[in-house]
């Protein structure tokens, strides 16, 4: 679950003032279960603290951003694969053209000297200058290179990996208060973020996708499977499964899900269309069980992204498939 934090007043201010809007923000996320935990297939007890660094903090410069943060005893600890690496990723986003939205250009790990390469030539958009990681404390210095794009905005997301301590089955809140300093400002920032862990009975589904090769298929055809795992202790029922184009020209020609193992039927929708969806009917999916669906595509030319999702109540859980 996500919760965003904003930059608070400068820690070193002689008199309380409101810090200018640097654009640096922090967010917290608790991963209920399934894939998606700092590059691992196991998300059990997984926390992520994201620090968002926009190019507006130092346009056309190469600043350094230093993050210092203690873990919170009894709440969570830092996840350190080694003393000079914290679990997680750095992700670089940039505009494809002036006025266009920012899209992902590349990512890398968060170990000392890790470089984020954003093109086939191995050019670097940012790098980790130094990391010291223990379960109790993290010190990380990152150098974004905002000089590579002169007339377009860009940003970095540093997703810092942590592990929840004895989370239990009830709802719980976790907090993160780093100290952030940049080489281009005398301000020392102390933003605060929280991550909300839902109760184990709260609906939650992990959605994954995987390409399927079809022999003899047309050149512009594609197929993938989507799997939806019920992470909640409550059976998943009254849900909708969808496949929607979010980028490119591809269309969805068919969405088929076999729900017979869960008291339902084989349900399908036919296109071609930008999005298709099917309803669960009488199906009830127990905790830990997985629904499998097949998605067929046409018009797969260039880069295309299809978002596969499961909606239950007012919540949608999704994963992107790129072809």
RODREN-214391 format. One line per 5 residues: their letters; for each residue x, y, z of C-alpha. Coordinates in nm, 4 decimals. Layout:
A) X,Y,Z; ...
END
This chain:
XXXXX) 0.0000,0.0000,0.0000; 0.1270,0.3481,-0.0840; 0.1494,0.6612,0.1251; 0.3288,0.9739,0.0057; 0.5274,1.2189,0.2135
XXXXX) 0.6348,1.5745,0.1382; 0.9507,1.7610,0.2281; 0.9315,1.9178,0.5732; 1.1120,2.2217,0.7171; 1.4929,2.2400,0.7056
XXXXX) 1.6415,2.0486,0.9975; 1.9098,2.3114,1.0549; 1.6885,2.6213,1.0360; 1.7427,2.8684,1.3201; 1.3757,2.9609,1.3162
XXXXX) 1.0954,2.7371,1.1929; 1.0202,2.8036,0.8257; 0.8568,2.6114,0.5482; 1.1115,2.4498,0.3166; 1.0870,2.5516,-0.0476
XXXXX) 0.9358,2.2917,-0.2761; 1.2442,2.1111,-0.4036; 1.0312,1.8404,-0.5594; 1.2050,1.5680,-0.3586; 0.9427,1.3367,-0.2099
XXXXX) 0.9369,1.0057,-0.0275; 0.6865,0.7203,-0.0375; 0.6405,0.3931,0.1452; 0.5110,0.0626,0.0140; 0.4405,-0.2639,0.1944
XXXXX) 0.4359,-0.5705,-0.0328; 0.1715,-0.8154,0.0836; 0.3085,-1.1247,-0.0941; 0.4213,-1.2629,-0.4265; 0.6815,-1.1243,-0.6648
XXXXX) 0.8164,-0.7730,-0.6652; 1.0391,-0.7470,-0.3584; 1.3674,-0.5794,-0.4582; 1.4240,-0.8166,-0.7497; 1.3289,-1.1268,-0.5515
XXXXX) 1.0398,-1.3661,-0.6117; 0.9540,-1.3504,-0.2412; 0.7858,-1.0374,-0.1058; 0.7159,-1.1665,0.2449; 0.7546,-0.8880,0.5045
XXXXX) 0.8910,-0.6587,0.2312; 0.9021,-0.2801,0.2645; 1.0194,-0.0275,0.0051; 1.1056,0.3357,0.0760; 1.1140,0.5428,-0.2425
XXXXX) 1.3001,0.8729,-0.2727; 1.1951,1.0683,-0.5841; 1.4585,1.3089,-0.7207; 1.3471,1.5364,-1.0084; 1.5816,1.7265,-1.2390
XXXXX) 1.4277,2.0495,-1.1052; 1.6592,2.0287,-0.8021; 1.9625,2.1010,-1.0254; 1.8771,2.1516,-1.3945; 2.1623,2.0595,-1.6317
XXXXX) 2.3919,1.9702,-1.3424; 2.5407,1.6603,-1.1783; 2.4498,1.7046,-0.8113; 2.5046,1.4532,-0.5355; 2.2159,1.3489,-0.3129
XXXXX) 2.3017,1.1947,0.0234; 2.0426,0.9965,0.2170; 2.0977,0.8993,0.5809; 1.8340,0.6993,0.7672; 1.8044,0.4784,1.0730
XXXXX) 1.5692,0.1842,1.0734; 1.2953,0.1801,1.3378; 1.3449,-0.0758,1.6178; 1.0529,-0.3148,1.6385; 0.9137,-0.1922,1.3038
XXXXX) 1.1638,-0.2624,1.0270; 1.5320,-0.3058,0.9357; 1.7363,-0.2274,0.6252; 1.7912,-0.5152,0.3817; 2.1655,-0.5313,0.3083
XXXXX) 2.2925,-0.8011,0.0671; 2.6419,-0.6735,0.1586; 2.7856,-0.3846,0.3650; 2.8234,-0.1721,0.0497; 2.4823,-0.2477,-0.1024
XXXXX) 2.1193,-0.1919,-0.0063; 1.8483,-0.4022,-0.1693; 1.6418,-0.2138,-0.4250; 1.6793,-0.0219,-0.7487; 1.7498,0.3155,-0.9041
XXXXX) 1.5142,0.3923,-1.1939; 1.5636,0.6722,-1.4471; 1.2658,0.8447,-1.6128; 1.2837,1.1067,-1.8880; 1.0720,1.2804,-2.1487
XXXXX) 1.0888,1.1300,-2.4969; 1.0390,1.4787,-2.6393; 0.9631,1.8294,-2.5223; 0.6194,1.8328,-2.3587; 0.5905,1.4520,-2.3521
XXXXX) 0.5337,1.2581,-2.0280; 0.8304,1.0972,-1.8558; 0.8816,0.7258,-1.9247; 1.1264,0.4693,-1.7907; 1.4674,0.4703,-1.9624
XXXXX) 1.6611,0.2292,-1.7418; 1.7378,0.0964,-1.3950; 2.0214,-0.0451,-1.1869; 2.1058,-0.1790,-0.8435; 2.2081,0.0229,-0.5389
XXXXX) 2.5594,-0.0962,-0.4641; 2.8740,0.1145,-0.4498; 2.9814,0.2172,-0.8042; 2.6643,0.0780,-0.9685; 2.5996,0.2671,-1.2934
XXXXX) 2.2560,0.3208,-1.4478; 2.2893,0.2737,-1.8255; 2.0074,0.4191,-2.0326; 2.0932,0.3197,-2.3915; 2.2576,0.0465,-2.5986
XXXXX) 2.5893,0.2337,-2.5968; 2.6268,0.1986,-2.2206; 2.5951,0.5694,-2.1445; 2.5348,0.6445,-1.7773; 2.2484,0.8579,-1.6439
XXXXX) 2.3431,0.8196,-1.2791; 2.5597,0.6284,-1.0366; 2.5948,0.5254,-0.6745; 2.8957,0.7060,-0.5282; 2.8922,0.5392,-0.1867
XXXXX) 2.6792,0.3067,0.0272; 2.7138,0.1883,0.3840; 2.4375,-0.0509,0.4854; 2.3620,-0.2252,0.8135; 2.0221,-0.3429,0.9399
XXXXX) 2.0200,-0.0395,1.1717; 2.1486,0.2382,0.9431; 2.1795,0.3329,0.5750; 2.4032,0.5971,0.4227; 2.3755,0.6356,0.0440
XXXXX) 2.5188,0.8999,-0.1885; 2.3793,0.9098,-0.5418; 2.4880,1.1229,-0.8381; 2.2154,1.1832,-1.1009; 2.3439,1.3215,-1.4307
XXXXX) 2.0824,1.5735,-1.5357; 2.3206,1.7036,-1.8047; 2.2275,1.4364,-2.0606; 1.8975,1.6072,-2.1548; 1.9144,1.9821,-2.2063
XXXXX) 1.5537,2.0688,-2.2843; 1.3571,1.7879,-2.1204; 1.2683,1.6954,-1.7647; 1.3900,1.3754,-1.6023; 1.3905,1.2129,-1.2596
XXXXX) 1.5200,0.9242,-1.0525; 1.3357,0.6944,-0.8135; 1.5574,0.5319,-0.5522; 1.3651,0.2335,-0.4116; 1.5389,0.1395,-0.0874
XXXXX) 1.4766,-0.2116,0.0421; 1.3758,-0.2953,0.3985; 1.2197,-0.5845,0.5911; 0.9259,-0.5574,0.8298; 0.9778,-0.7032,1.1781
XXXXX) 0.7119,-0.9540,1.2910; 0.4300,-0.7919,1.0921; 0.1592,-1.0288,1.2177; -0.1892,-1.0506,1.0670; -0.3378,-0.7173,1.1782
XXXXX) -0.3147,-0.3825,1.0006; 0.0008,-0.1886,1.0856; 0.1765,0.1368,0.9979; 0.5499,0.1836,0.9332; 0.7408,0.5118,0.9253
XXXXX) 1.0520,0.6450,0.7480; 1.2264,0.9756,0.8260; 1.5505,1.0152,0.6311; 1.7885,1.3089,0.6299; 1.8490,1.4244,0.2714
XXXXX) 2.1190,1.6693,0.1631; 2.2135,1.7833,-0.1869; 2.5372,1.9363,-0.3128; 2.3462,2.2230,-0.4747; 2.1611,2.3468,-0.1662
XXXXX) 2.2436,2.4313,0.1942; 1.9100,2.2879,0.3030; 1.9001,1.9636,0.4986; 1.5632,1.7982,0.4423; 1.3731,1.5662,0.6748
XXXXX) 1.0740,1.4284,0.4860; 0.8500,1.1671,0.6448; 0.6704,0.8774,0.4791; 0.4498,0.5969,0.6038; 0.3677,0.2558,0.4619
XXXXX) 0.0390,0.0935,0.5538; 0.0196,-0.2829,0.5960; -0.3386,-0.4045,0.5531; -0.4810,-0.6820,0.7663; -0.4176,-1.0280,0.6238
XXXXX) -0.7910,-1.0611,0.5535; -0.7931,-0.7511,0.3289; -0.8330,-0.8321,-0.0427; -0.4986,-0.8452,-0.2208; -0.3912,-1.0119,-0.5438
XXXXX) -0.0486,-1.0468,-0.7041; -0.0678,-1.0313,-1.0838; 0.2160,-1.1589,-1.3041; 0.2539,-1.1984,-1.6818; 0.4641,-1.4234,-1.9045
XXXXX) 0.5111,-1.4362,-2.2812; 0.3927,-1.7417,-2.4752; 0.5501,-1.8409,-2.8069; 0.2999,-1.9506,-3.0708; 0.4445,-2.1427,-3.3666
XXXXX) 0.3133,-2.0290,-3.7033; 0.1466,-1.7156,-3.5655; 0.1212,-1.3998,-3.7743; 0.4136,-1.1583,-3.7381; 0.1968,-0.8973,-3.5653
XXXXX) 0.0330,-1.1474,-3.3274; 0.1229,-1.2007,-2.9639; 0.0153,-1.4050,-2.6645; 0.0842,-1.4035,-2.2937; -0.0502,-1.5650,-1.9815
XXXXX) -0.1511,-1.3682,-1.6753; -0.1684,-1.5232,-1.3315; -0.3539,-1.3764,-1.0354; -0.2691,-1.5154,-0.6910; -0.4978,-1.4520,-0.3941
XXXXX) -0.2717,-1.3228,-0.1144; -0.5573,-1.2629,0.1300; -0.6867,-1.5030,0.3937; -1.0339,-1.4200,0.2580; -1.1449,-1.6091,-0.0570
XXXXX) -1.1364,-1.3924,-0.3703; -1.4850,-1.3578,-0.5206; -1.6927,-1.1128,-0.7246; -1.3914,-0.9948,-0.9204; -1.3228,-0.8784,-1.2749
XXXXX) -1.0192,-0.9639,-1.4879; -0.9106,-0.7233,-1.7601; -0.6471,-0.6752,-2.0303; -0.6075,-0.3177,-2.1541; -0.3673,-0.1518,-2.3942
XXXXX) -0.1789,0.1270,-2.2175; 0.0856,0.1976,-2.4824; 0.1304,0.1275,-2.8538; -0.1004,0.0082,-3.1312; -0.1763,-0.3503,-3.0303
XXXXX) -0.5314,-0.4695,-2.9742; -0.6580,-0.7492,-2.7543; -0.8262,-1.0191,-2.9622; -0.9194,-1.2576,-2.6804; -0.9116,-1.2896,-2.3020
XXXXX) -0.9836,-1.6388,-2.1657; -0.9786,-1.7552,-1.8021; -1.0473,-2.1061,-1.6715; -1.2230,-2.0717,-1.3346; -1.3658,-2.4252,-1.3179
XXXXX) -1.1253,-2.5282,-1.0388; -1.2817,-2.2599,-0.8184; -1.6494,-2.3306,-0.8775; -1.6752,-2.1067,-1.1819; -1.6662,-2.1542,-1.5580
XXXXX) -1.4369,-2.0915,-1.8518; -1.5027,-1.7238,-1.9229; -1.3871,-1.5346,-2.2297; -1.4223,-1.2088,-2.4178; -1.3483,-1.1505,-2.7862
XXXXX) -1.2080,-0.8468,-2.9678; -1.0220,-0.6959,-3.1301; -1.0476,-0.4086,-2.8840; -0.8254,-0.1780,-2.6803; -0.9466,-0.3563,-2.3678
XXXXX) -1.1404,-0.6683,-2.2771; -1.2704,-0.7926,-1.9437; -1.4446,-1.0954,-1.7944; -1.6325,-1.1479,-1.4673; -1.5684,-1.4189,-1.2099
XXXXX) -1.9274,-1.5360,-1.1807; -1.9612,-1.7885,-0.8964; -1.5873,-1.8561,-0.8659; -1.4207,-1.8285,-0.5233; -1.0414,-1.8472,-0.5128
XXXXX) -0.8951,-1.9643,-0.1775; -0.5895,-1.8099,-0.0121; -0.2670,-1.8894,-0.1965; -0.4409,-2.0228,-0.5085; -0.3861,-1.8835,-0.8558
XXXXX) -0.6101,-1.8016,-1.1521; -0.4536,-1.8388,-1.4973; -0.5737,-1.6519,-1.8063; -0.4603,-1.6325,-2.1689; -0.4418,-1.3034,-2.3571
XXXXX) -0.4136,-1.2912,-2.7377; -0.3003,-0.9812,-2.9256; -0.2900,-0.8466,-3.2783; -0.1294,-0.5393,-3.4306; 0.1867,-0.5886,-3.2272
XXXXX) 0.4099,-0.3428,-3.4126; 0.6828,-0.1501,-3.2319; 0.6674,-0.1235,-2.8534; 0.3365,-0.2132,-2.6885; 0.2275,-0.2388,-2.3258
XXXXX) -0.0793,-0.4311,-2.2095; -0.1963,-0.3916,-1.8498; -0.3422,-0.7092,-1.6997; -0.5518,-0.6461,-1.3918; -0.7854,-0.7915,-1.1310
XXXXX) -1.0497,-0.5657,-0.9769; -1.2295,-0.6550,-0.6556; -1.4442,-0.3982,-0.4791; -1.2784,-0.0601,-0.5330; -0.9259,-0.2011,-0.5674
XXXXX) -0.7371,-0.3001,-0.8821; -0.4165,-0.5051,-0.8806; -0.2223,-0.5111,-1.2056; 0.0960,-0.5903,-1.3932; 0.2260,-0.4637,-1.7285
XXX) 0.3202,-0.6903,-2.0186; 0.5480,-0.5383,-2.2826; 0.5849,-0.6839,-2.6324
END
